[in-house]
Amino acid sequence: MSDKSDLKAELERKKQRLAQIREEKKRKEEERKKKEADLQQKKEPAQEDSDLDRKRRETEALLQSIGISPEPPLVPTPMSPSSKSVSTPSDAGSQDSGDLGPIGR
């Protein structure tokens, strides 16, 4: 009889353990769903980006209405120091080659 009661007790322990495992699995699933919901809420700030785009368009329209072009010019303005320094050596190089021409004759 003791063997039978031992088996029943072991079966009860296993049932309790199985119930604990199921509860933990259920709890983890709920946490996972909560995290997914939080991630979706974090994706909603993307709508704020569209709000930013809307504000940008409104600003551009306002600037255009007063005659200011909101877009940068298509051709970049040349930088004076770099363009002078770049053109000067090429001019000097062509002058030097011109000087060497008569010497070589």
N, CA, C and O atoms as a MOPAC input file, in Angstrom:
PM7 MOZYME 1SCF
protein

 N      0.81600 1    -1.19100 1     0.00000 1
 C      0.00000 1     0.00000 1     0.00000 1
 C      0.86200 1     1.25700 1     0.00000 1
 O      0.48900 1     2.26900 1    -0.59400 1
 N      2.00100 1     1.19500 1     0.65900 1
 C      2.86300 1     2.37500 1     0.71700 1
 C      3.38500 1     2.71300 1    -0.67500 1
 O      3.58300 1     3.88300 1    -1.00100 1
 N      3.60600 1     1.68400 1    -1.49600 1
 C      4.06600 1     1.93800 1    -2.85700 1
 C      2.99800 1     2.70600 1    -3.63900 1
 O      3.29600 1     3.60900 1    -4.42200 1
 N      1.74900 1     2.31700 1    -3.40100 1
 C      0.66000 1     2.96600 1    -4.10500 1
 C      0.51700 1     4.42300 1    -3.65500 1
 O      0.28800 1     5.30200 1    -4.48600 1
 N      0.64500 1     4.68300 1    -2.38200 1
 C      0.53700 1     6.05700 1    -1.87900 1
 C      1.74400 1     6.89200 1    -2.32900 1
 O      1.61700 1     8.08800 1    -2.59100 1
 N      2.91500 1     6.24700 1    -2.41400 1
 C      4.10800 1     6.94700 1    -2.91400 1
 C      3.91300 1     7.35600 1    -4.37700 1
 O      4.27300 1     8.46100 1    -4.78300 1
 N      3.33900 1     6.44000 1    -5.15300 1
 C      3.09900 1     6.74300 1    -6.56100 1
 C      2.09000 1     7.88600 1    -6.71200 1
 O      2.24800 1     8.75600 1    -7.56900 1
 N      1.04800 1     7.87200 1    -5.86600 1
 C      0.05400 1     8.93900 1    -5.91500 1
 C      0.68000 1    10.27600 1    -5.52900 1
 O      0.39200 1    11.30200 1    -6.14700 1
 N      1.52400 1    10.26500 1    -4.52200 1
 C      2.19100 1    11.49400 1    -4.07700 1
 C      3.12400 1    12.02200 1    -5.17800 1
 O      3.17600 1    13.22600 1    -5.43000 1
 N      3.85300 1    11.11500 1    -5.82500 1
 C      4.75100 1    11.51000 1    -6.91100 1
 C      3.94800 1    12.08700 1    -8.07900 1
 O      4.35000 1    13.07600 1    -8.69100 1
 N      2.82100 1    11.46200 1    -8.37500 1
 C      1.96000 1    11.95100 1    -9.44100 1
 C      1.44100 1    13.35700 1    -9.11800 1
 O      1.37800 1    14.21300 1   -10.00000 1
 N      1.07700 1    13.59100 1    -7.87800 1
 C      0.61200 1    14.91600 1    -7.45600 1
 C      1.72000 1    15.95200 1    -7.60800 1
 O      1.48100 1    17.06400 1    -8.07900 1
 N      2.94100 1    15.57800 1    -7.20200 1
 C      4.08200 1    16.49600 1    -7.33600 1
 C      4.32100 1    16.83900 1    -8.80700 1
 O      4.58900 1    17.99100 1    -9.15000 1
 N      4.22100 1    15.83500 1    -9.66400 1
 C      4.42700 1    16.06500 1   -11.09300 1
 C      3.33000 1    16.96500 1   -11.66200 1
 O      3.60200 1    17.82400 1   -12.50000 1
 N      2.09800 1    16.76900 1   -11.21000 1
 C      1.00000 1    17.61600 1   -11.65800 1
 C      1.22100 1    19.06600 1   -11.22700 1
 O      0.97400 1    19.99600 1   -11.99500 1
 N      1.68400 1    19.24500 1   -10.00200 1
 C      1.95000 1    20.59300 1    -9.50700 1
 C      3.08300 1    21.25400 1   -10.30700 1
 O      3.01200 1    22.43100 1   -10.66100 1
 N      4.11400 1    20.47400 1   -10.57500 1
 C      5.25200 1    20.99000 1   -11.34700 1
 C      4.79800 1    21.37500 1   -12.76000 1
 O      5.20200 1    22.41500 1   -13.28100 1
 N      3.97300 1    20.55000 1   -13.36600 1
 C      3.45100 1    20.83600 1   -14.69300 1
 C      2.60400 1    22.11200 1   -14.67400 1
 O      2.67700 1    22.92000 1   -15.59900 1
 N      1.81000 1    22.28900 1   -13.63400 1
 C      0.99200 1    23.49700 1   -13.50300 1
 C      1.89300 1    24.73100 1   -13.36900 1
 O      1.59800 1    25.78200 1   -13.93800 1
 N      2.99300 1    24.60000 1   -12.61400 1
 C      3.93700 1    25.71700 1   -12.47100 1
 C      4.57300 1    26.07300 1   -13.81800 1
 O      4.70500 1    27.24700 1   -14.16500 1
 N      4.95900 1    25.05200 1   -14.56200 1
 C      5.58000 1    25.27500 1   -15.87100 1
 C      4.59900 1    25.97900 1   -16.80300 1
 O      4.96900 1    26.90300 1   -17.52600 1
 N      3.34400 1    25.53100 1   -16.77900 1
 C      2.33200 1    26.15500 1   -17.63500 1
 C      2.09500 1    27.61400 1   -17.24900 1
 O      1.94700 1    28.47000 1   -18.12100 1
 N      2.05900 1    27.90000 1   -15.95300 1
 C      1.86200 1    29.27200 1   -15.48900 1
 C      3.02500 1    30.16800 1   -15.91500 1
 O      2.82400 1    31.30200 1   -16.34700 1
 N      4.23100 1    29.64700 1   -15.78700 1
 C      5.40500 1    30.42700 1   -16.18000 1
 C      5.40200 1    30.68300 1   -17.68900 1
 O      5.74000 1    31.77500 1   -18.14500 1
 N      5.02200 1    29.67100 1   -18.44700 1
 C      4.95000 1    29.82900 1   -19.89900 1
 C      3.91300 1    30.88800 1   -20.25900 1
 O      4.14100 1    31.71500 1   -21.14200 1
 N      2.77400 1    30.85900 1   -19.56900 1
 C      1.71800 1    31.82900 1   -19.81300 1
 C      2.19500 1    33.24000 1   -19.45700 1
 O      1.91700 1    34.19300 1   -20.18500 1
 N      2.90500 1    33.37100 1   -18.34900 1
 C      3.41600 1    34.66800 1   -17.91200 1
 C      4.42400 1    35.22100 1   -18.92400 1
 O      4.39100 1    36.40700 1   -19.25000 1
 N      5.31900 1    34.35800 1   -19.41900 1
 C      6.30600 1    34.79400 1   -20.40900 1
 C      5.63100 1    35.23100 1   -21.70600 1
 O      6.05900 1    36.19900 1   -22.33600 1
 N      4.58900 1    34.52900 1   -22.09900 1
 C      3.85500 1    34.88900 1   -23.31300 1
 C      3.19800 1    36.26200 1   -23.15000 1
 O      3.19800 1    37.07000 1   -24.07900 1
 N      2.64000 1    36.51900 1   -21.96500 1
 C      2.02700 1    37.82300 1   -21.70900 1
 C      3.08100 1    38.92800 1   -21.73600 1
 O      2.82200 1    40.01200 1   -22.25900 1
 N      4.26200 1    38.66700 1   -21.18000 1
 C      5.34800 1    39.65400 1   -21.20700 1
 C      5.78300 1    39.93600 1   -22.64300 1
 O      6.04500 1    41.08200 1   -23.00700 1
 N      5.85700 1    38.88300 1   -23.45200 1
 C      6.26000 1    39.04800 1   -24.84900 1
 C      5.24300 1    39.91500 1   -25.59400 1
 O      5.61400 1    40.80000 1   -26.36600 1
 N      3.95700 1    39.65000 1   -25.35400 1
 C      2.91200 1    40.44200 1   -26.00400 1
 C      2.96900 1    41.89900 1   -25.54700 1
 O      2.74900 1    42.81400 1   -26.34000 1
 N      3.26500 1    42.10500 1   -24.26900 1
 C      3.37000 1    43.46700 1   -23.75100 1
 C      4.53800 1    44.19400 1   -24.41300 1
 O      4.41700 1    45.36800 1   -24.76500 1
 N      5.66200 1    43.50800 1   -24.58200 1
 C      6.82400 1    44.12000 1   -25.23900 1
 C      6.49500 1    44.47500 1   -26.68700 1
 O      6.89300 1    45.53400 1   -27.17300 1
 N      5.77300 1    43.59500 1   -27.37500 1
 C      5.37300 1    43.87900 1   -28.75600 1
 C      4.47600 1    45.11100 1   -28.81300 1
 O      4.60800 1    45.93900 1   -29.71400 1
 N      3.56700 1    45.23000 1   -27.85100 1
 C      2.68100 1    46.39300 1   -27.80400 1
 C      3.49300 1    47.65900 1   -27.54800 1
 O      3.21200 1    48.70500 1   -28.13400 1
 N      4.49600 1    47.57400 1   -26.67800 1
 C      5.36000 1    48.72600 1   -26.41200 1
 C      6.13800 1    49.12500 1   -27.66200 1
 O      6.30500 1    50.31200 1   -27.94200 1
 N      6.61000 1    48.13300 1   -28.41200 1
 C      7.34700 1    48.43000 1   -29.64100 1
 C      6.44800 1    49.12400 1   -30.65800 1
 O      6.89100 1    50.02900 1   -31.36500 1
 N      5.20500 1    48.70900 1   -30.73100 1
 C      4.27300 1    49.35000 1   -31.66100 1
 C      4.01400 1    50.79100 1   -31.24400 1
 O      3.84600 1    51.66400 1   -32.09500 1
 N      3.98200 1    51.04100 1   -29.94500 1
 C      3.78600 1    52.40700 1   -29.47500 1
 C      5.00900 1    53.25200 1   -29.79900 1
 O      4.88900 1    54.45300 1   -30.04500 1
 N      6.18600 1    52.63300 1   -29.80200 1
 C      7.40400 1    53.36200 1   -30.15000 1
 C      7.43900 1    53.67100 1   -31.64100 1
 O      8.07700 1    54.63800 1   -32.05700 1
 N      6.76400 1    52.86500 1   -32.44200 1
 C      6.70900 1    53.11600 1   -33.87900 1
 C      5.80100 1    54.29400 1   -34.18900 1
 O      5.92300 1    54.89000 1   -35.25900 1
 N      4.91300 1    54.64300 1   -33.30300 1
 C      4.00800 1    55.76100 1   -33.52700 1
 C      4.74300 1    57.08700 1   -33.66000 1
 O      4.24100 1    57.96200 1   -34.36500 1
 N      5.90500 1    57.29800 1   -33.02900 1
 C      6.62500 1    58.54600 1   -33.27700 1
 C      6.97300 1    58.75100 1   -34.74300 1
 O      7.31200 1    59.86800 1   -35.13400 1
 N      6.90200 1    57.72700 1   -35.55300 1
 C      7.09800 1    57.90300 1   -36.98900 1
 C      6.03300 1    58.84600 1   -37.53400 1
 O      6.27000 1    59.54800 1   -38.51700 1
 N      4.87600 1    58.86600 1   -36.91300 1
 C      3.84500 1    59.81500 1   -37.30300 1
 C      4.30000 1    61.22900 1   -36.97300 1
 O      3.91700 1    62.17500 1   -37.66100 1
 N      5.10800 1    61.38700 1   -35.93400 1
 C      5.66200 1    62.69200 1   -35.61100 1
 C      6.58900 1    63.14500 1   -36.72500 1
 O      6.68000 1    64.33900 1   -37.01000 1
 N      7.28200 1    62.19800 1   -37.36200 1
 C      8.12200 1    62.54900 1   -38.49400 1
 C      7.26600 1    63.12100 1   -39.61000 1
 O      7.64100 1    64.10300 1   -40.25000 1
 N      6.11700 1    62.50500 1   -39.83900 1
 C      5.24000 1    63.03900 1   -40.87400 1
 C      4.74200 1    64.41500 1   -40.45400 1
 O      4.51200 1    65.27600 1   -41.30300 1
 N      4.57400 1    64.63000 1   -39.15900 1
 C      4.20100 1    65.93800 1   -38.65700 1
 C      5.32800 1    66.92800 1   -38.93900 1
 O      5.07800 1    68.07800 1   -39.30100 1
 N      6.56100 1    66.47800 1   -38.77200 1
 C      7.72300 1    67.31100 1   -39.08000 1
 C      7.75300 1    67.65100 1   -40.56200 1
 O      8.03200 1    68.78800 1   -40.93900 1
 N      7.46500 1    66.66300 1   -41.39800 1
 C      7.41500 1    66.91200 1   -42.84000 1
 C      6.32500 1    67.93000 1   -43.18100 1
 O      6.51900 1    68.81000 1   -44.02000 1
 N      5.19000 1    67.79400 1   -42.52300 1
 C      4.08700 1    68.73100 1   -42.76200 1
 C      4.51400 1    70.14800 1   -42.37600 1
 O      4.24600 1    71.10200 1   -43.10500 1
 N      5.17400 1    70.27900 1   -41.23700 1
 C      5.64000 1    71.59800 1   -40.79900 1
 C      6.68900 1    72.14700 1   -41.75900 1
 O      6.72200 1    73.34700 1   -42.03200 1
 N      7.54200 1    71.26800 1   -42.26500 1
 C      8.56500 1    71.70200 1   -43.21600 1
 C      7.91100 1    72.23300 1   -44.49400 1
 O      8.32200 1    73.26300 1   -45.02800 1
 N      6.88900 1    71.52000 1   -44.97700 1
 C      6.19200 1    71.97500 1   -46.18500 1
 C      5.50300 1    73.32100 1   -45.95000 1
 O      5.52600 1    74.20200 1   -46.80900 1
 N      4.88800 1    73.46300 1   -44.76900 1
 C      4.23000 1    74.72600 1   -44.45000 1
 C      5.24300 1    75.86600 1   -44.41200 1
 O      4.97200 1    76.96500 1   -44.89700 1
 N      6.40100 1    75.59800 1   -43.83700 1
 C      7.44800 1    76.61500 1   -43.75800 1
 C      7.94400 1    76.98900 1   -45.14500 1
 O      8.13600 1    78.16700 1   -45.44600 1
 N      8.15100 1    75.98600 1   -45.98900 1
 C      8.59800 1    76.25500 1   -47.35700 1
 C      7.56500 1    77.08700 1   -48.10900 1
 O      7.92500 1    78.00600 1   -48.84500 1
 N      6.28600 1    76.77300 1   -47.93000 1
 C      5.23000 1    77.53000 1   -48.59900 1
 C      5.22300 1    78.97400 1   -48.10500 1
 O      5.03900 1    79.90200 1   -48.89300 1
 N      5.42100 1    79.16000 1   -46.81000 1
 C      5.45800 1    80.50300 1   -46.24800 1
 C      6.64600 1    81.28800 1   -46.79700 1
 O      6.51100 1    82.46100 1   -47.14700 1
 N      7.79400 1    80.64700 1   -46.87300 1
 C      8.98300 1    81.30700 1   -47.41900 1
 C      8.77600 1    81.67800 1   -48.88300 1
 O      9.16400 1    82.76400 1   -49.31300 1
 N      8.17200 1    80.78700 1   -49.63700 1
 C      7.92300 1    81.07200 1   -51.05000 1
 C      6.93800 1    82.22700 1   -51.21000 1
 O      7.05700 1    83.02700 1   -52.13800 1
 N      5.97000 1    82.31100 1   -50.30700 1
 C      4.97500 1    83.37800 1   -50.41600 1
 C      5.60200 1    84.75300 1   -50.20000 1
 O      5.08000 1    85.75200 1   -50.69500 1
 N      6.71900 1    84.81700 1   -49.46600 1
 C      7.38000 1    86.11200 1   -49.27200 1
 C      8.57900 1    86.27700 1   -50.19800 1
 O      9.32500 1    87.25000 1   -50.08800 1
 N      8.76300 1    85.32500 1   -51.11100 1
 C      9.78700 1    85.46600 1   -52.13600 1
 C     11.13600 1    84.86900 1   -51.79900 1
 O     12.12200 1    85.17700 1   -52.46900 1
 N     11.21100 1    84.03000 1   -50.78900 1
 C     12.47800 1    83.38800 1   -50.42700 1
 C     12.42900 1    81.94400 1   -50.88000 1
 O     11.48100 1    81.21900 1   -50.57700 1
 N     13.45300 1    81.53100 1   -51.60600 1
 C     13.50800 1    80.14700 1   -52.07500 1
 C     14.01200 1    79.26700 1   -50.93800 1
 O     15.13300 1    79.46400 1   -50.46900 1
 N     13.21800 1    78.30500 1   -50.48400 1
 C     13.64500 1    77.45600 1   -49.37100 1
 C     14.67400 1    76.41200 1   -49.77300 1
 O     15.37700 1    75.87200 1   -48.92000 1
 N     14.76800 1    76.12400 1   -51.06500 1
 C     15.70000 1    75.09400 1   -51.51100 1
 C     17.06600 1    75.70700 1   -51.74600 1
 O     17.15500 1    76.86200 1   -52.16200 1
 N     18.13000 1    74.96900 1   -51.49000 1
 C     19.46500 1    75.49200 1   -51.75600 1
 C     19.67200 1    75.61300 1   -53.26000 1
 O     19.01300 1    74.90600 1   -54.02300 1
 N     20.56900 1    76.48900 1   -53.70900 1
 C     20.80900 1    76.61900 1   -55.14400 1
 C     21.35800 1    75.32400 1   -55.71500 1
 O     22.06200 1    74.58000 1   -55.03200 1
 N     21.02800 1    75.05900 1   -56.98300 1
 C     21.46400 1    73.81900 1   -57.60900 1
 C     22.96800 1    73.79700 1   -57.83000 1
 O     23.59100 1    72.74100 1   -57.72000 1
 N     23.57000 1    74.95600 1   -58.14300 1
 C     25.00900 1    75.03100 1   -58.36000 1
 C     25.63600 1    75.56500 1   -57.08400 1
 O     25.29200 1    76.66300 1   -56.64600 1
 N     26.54100 1    74.82100 1   -56.48100 1
 C     27.15900 1    75.30400 1   -55.24600 1
 C     28.04200 1    76.51400 1   -55.53200 1
 O     28.68100 1    76.60300 1   -56.58000 1
 N     28.06200 1    77.42600 1   -54.59600 1
 C     28.89400 1    78.61000 1   -54.76900 1
 C     30.35100 1    78.21900 1   -54.59900 1
 O     30.68700 1    77.49700 1   -53.66000 1
 N     31.24000 1    78.68700 1   -55.50200 1
 C     32.65200 1    78.31400 1   -55.39000 1
 C     33.27200 1    78.98600 1   -54.17900 1
 O     32.95000 1    80.12600 1   -53.84400 1
 N     34.15000 1    78.26900 1   -53.54300 1
 C     34.83900 1    78.81100 1   -52.38100 1
 C     36.03700 1    79.60600 1   -52.88300 1
 O     36.87000 1    79.06800 1   -53.61200 1
 N     36.13600 1    80.85500 1   -52.50900 1
 C     37.17300 1    81.74200 1   -53.01600 1
 C     38.58100 1    81.25000 1   -52.70700 1
 O     39.39400 1    81.17300 1   -53.62900 1
 N     38.91900 1    80.91000 1   -51.46200 1
 C     40.30600 1    80.50800 1   -51.18800 1
 C     40.72500 1    79.26300 1   -51.95900 1
 O     41.83100 1    79.22000 1   -52.49700 1
 N     39.87000 1    78.25500 1   -52.02400 1
 C     40.26700 1    77.02200 1   -52.69300 1
 C     40.32800 1    77.21100 1   -54.19700 1
 O     41.21700 1    76.66400 1   -54.84900 1
 N     39.38900 1    77.98500 1   -54.77000 1
 C     39.40400 1    78.16700 1   -56.21900 1
 C     40.60900 1    78.99600 1   -56.64100 1
 O     41.18800 1    78.73300 1   -57.69500 1
 N     41.00400 1    79.99100 1   -55.84900 1
 C     42.17700 1    80.79800 1   -56.18900 1
 C     43.44500 1    79.97200 1   -56.06400 1
 O     44.33000 1    80.04300 1   -56.91700 1
 N     43.52800 1    79.18800 1   -54.99700 1
 C     44.74200 1    78.41100 1   -54.79900 1
 C     44.85600 1    77.31800 1   -55.86400 1
 O     45.96200 1    76.95200 1   -56.26300 1
 N     43.72900 1    76.80300 1   -56.32000 1
 C     43.76900 1    75.76900 1   -57.34600 1
 C     44.11900 1    76.37600 1   -58.68900 1
 O     44.90300 1    75.79400 1   -59.43900 1
 N     43.55100 1    77.54800 1   -59.01600 1
 C     43.80800 1    78.15400 1   -60.32100 1
 C     45.20700 1    78.75800 1   -60.39100 1
 O     45.81300 1    78.76400 1   -61.46300 1
 N     45.73000 1    79.25900 1   -59.29300 1
 C     47.04600 1    79.90100 1   -59.29600 1
 C     48.15000 1    78.93300 1   -59.68900 1
 O     48.95800 1    79.27900 1   -60.55100 1
 N     48.23400 1    77.72800 1   -59.10300 1
 C     49.30800 1    76.81900 1   -59.51600 1
 C     49.17600 1    76.40900 1   -60.97500 1
 O     50.18900 1    76.24100 1   -61.65400 1
 N     47.96000 1    76.24400 1   -61.47500 1
 C     47.81800 1    75.84100 1   -62.87300 1
 C     48.26200 1    76.97200 1   -63.78600 1
 O     48.88000 1    76.72100 1   -64.82000 1
 N     47.95500 1    78.22700 1   -63.41800 1
 C     48.41700 1    79.36900 1   -64.20900 1
 C     49.93800 1    79.46300 1   -64.14800 1
 O     50.59800 1    79.69500 1   -65.16000 1
 N     50.47800 1    79.28300 1   -62.95900 1
 C     51.92700 1    79.35800 1   -62.79600 1
 C     52.58400 1    78.22800 1   -63.56200 1
 O     53.64900 1    78.41800 1   -64.14800 1
 N     51.97600 1    77.06800 1   -63.57000 1
 C     52.53500 1    75.93100 1   -64.29000 1
 C     52.55700 1    76.19300 1   -65.77600 1
 O     53.52400 1    75.84300 1   -66.45200 1
 N     51.50600 1    76.80600 1   -66.29700 1
 C     51.47800 1    77.08600 1   -67.73300 1
 C     52.49700 1    78.16500 1   -68.07600 1
 O     53.08800 1    78.13100 1   -69.15500 1
 N     52.71000 1    79.11600 1   -67.18000 1
 C     53.71100 1    80.15300 1   -67.42900 1
 C     55.10800 1    79.55700 1   -67.39100 1
 O     55.96800 1    79.91000 1   -68.19800 1
 N     55.32400 1    78.64600 1   -66.44300 1
 C     56.63400 1    78.01100 1   -66.34800 1
 C     56.91700 1    77.21300 1   -67.60400 1
 O     58.03000 1    77.25500 1   -68.12800 1
 N     55.92500 1    76.48600 1   -68.09400 1
 C     56.15100 1    75.69100 1   -69.29300 1
 C     56.39700 1    76.59400 1   -70.48200 1
 O     57.15000 1    76.23200 1   -71.38600 1
 N     55.76800 1    77.78100 1   -70.50000 1
 C     56.00300 1    78.73800 1   -71.57000 1
 C     57.41800 1    79.28800 1   -71.49500 1
 O     58.03700 1    79.54300 1   -72.52800 1
 N     57.93400 1    79.47200 1   -70.29100 1
 C     59.29500 1    79.97500 1   -70.12500 1
 C     60.30600 1    78.92700 1   -70.55700 1
 O     61.36100 1    79.25300 1   -71.10200 1
 N     59.97500 1    77.66700 1   -70.30900 1
 C     60.91300 1    76.61100 1   -70.66300 1
 C     60.96200 1    76.39700 1   -72.16800 1
 O     61.96800 1    75.92500 1   -72.69700 1
 N     59.88900 1    76.73800 1   -72.85300 1
 C     59.83800 1    76.56300 1   -74.30300 1
 C     60.92200 1    77.35500 1   -75.02500 1
 O     61.65700 1    76.77300 1   -75.82300 1
 N     61.05500 1    78.66000 1   -74.77800 1
 C     62.08900 1    79.42300 1   -75.47600 1
 C     63.49600 1    79.01100 1   -75.05900 1
 O     64.42700 1    79.09200 1   -75.86200 1
 N     63.66200 1    78.57100 1   -73.81700 1
 C     64.99000 1    78.15700 1   -73.36500 1
 C     65.39600 1    76.88900 1   -74.09400 1
 O     66.56400 1    76.71500 1   -74.44100 1
 N     64.46500 1    76.02900 1   -74.32000 1
 C     64.74600 1    74.77100 1   -74.99500 1
 C     65.11100 1    74.97900 1   -76.45000 1
 O     65.75000 1    74.09800 1   -77.02500 1
 N     64.75400 1    76.07800 1   -77.08100 1
 C     65.03600 1    76.31000 1   -78.50100 1
 C     66.44700 1    76.56400 1   -78.66700 1
 O     66.90600 1    76.78600 1   -79.78700 1

